[in-house]
Amino acid sequence: MDMRRLVGENFARLRKARGLTQEQVSDRSGFSQQYLSGLEKGHRNPTVITLFELANCLETSPDEFLRGVKSDTKADHLPSPINPSAVR
């Protein structure tokens, strides 16, 4: 799934779960209703600061906007770190 669409869907889910309209979030956050609509549709590429500010407005954490992301990074495939006490 496209990251912008995922963030938009999660934003819409969180907003609706709190019983808020886009207009209410706009009033609370300072972002325009048009921006929030574009965000929900996956047409916007929000910055980390934007996600932080919207999370504060929705009384959640910014990582909630990324729910559903499957990690496929190289770090997931690295061996566990060596315990220094096990090395002699």
C-alpha positions, 0 to 999 in steps of 0.5 A, spaced: 500 500 500 502 507 498 504 510 504 500 516 503 494 512 502 495 508 509 497 515 513 490 518 510 486 512 511 489 511 519 488 519 520 480 518 517 479 512 522 482 516 528 478 522 526 472 518 526 473 514 532 473 521 536 467 523 533 470 529 529 469 532 523 474 535 518 472 542 520 473 540 527 480 538 526 481 544 522 479 548 527 483 545 532 490 544 528 490 550 524 490 545 517 485 547 512 479 542 511 482 542 504 488 539 506 485 534 511 481 532 505 487 531 501 490 527 506 485 522 507 485 521 500 492 520 500 494 526 495 498 529 501 505 527 503 505 530 510 511 531 514 513 528 520 512 535 524 505 535 521 503 528 523 506 530 530 501 536 530 495 532 528 497 526 533 496 531 538 490 534 536 487 527 536 490 525 542 494 519 540 501 518 538 504 519 531 506 512 530 498 511 529 498 514 522 503 508 520 499 502 523 499 496 518 506 497 515 509 491 514 517 492 516 521 489 510 528 493 512 534 489 512 535 490 520 529 485 520 534 480 517 540 482 522 542 477 527 541 478 534 547 482 537 552 478 541 551 478 549 558 481 551 558 477 557 558 471 553 564 472 549 570 470 552 
